């Protein structure tokens, strides 16, 4: 098992291929970031992005030794649909944080669920991680369904952390552990409650 995020793999599923980013992907991400749902569920209102900043960011992802950023693409067409990221790596604790972003053309097709299973599986099976955690706005029910389908478990709620559109939003904390992944490989619904 590798314990480094320096290797940037290509992970292939039935519907999607996860691959390392290139600077040219910034244009596709720029378009995805303009989607109202992405703005609503992802960025704080004060975040200021430019296409130049995105090009610099995505152009440098393949050389980052402490995080894994992969482009989510449509397996049939190669179209960029979003991203999945393992970051905030703690080598001593063998844990990191997960985040994902799927644009409108990738939604409702199982792309997000498959992409999450692929990168989380890579984290446990190839990188030797013990724990993968995430945070999401509690009103992001679509993302929560994806995370629960893959086996993430709620650990708590940070109350009223962000003022969004004049209302306070809570953040839900979720995580999945290596032994849980080993039990269900991202399909907890297929494991009977007595086997857990």
Protein Blocks (a to p, Z undefined) as FASTA:
>chain_A
ZZbfkbccddddfkbccddddfklmmmmmmmmmpmklmmmmmcfklccdfklmmmmmmmm
mmpckbccdddddfklopafbdcddehiafklopacddddddfklgonlmmmmmmmmmmm
mmmmmnopabdcddddfklmmlmmmmmmnopacfbdcehkbcgehiacddddddddfklm
mmnnopaklpcfklZZ
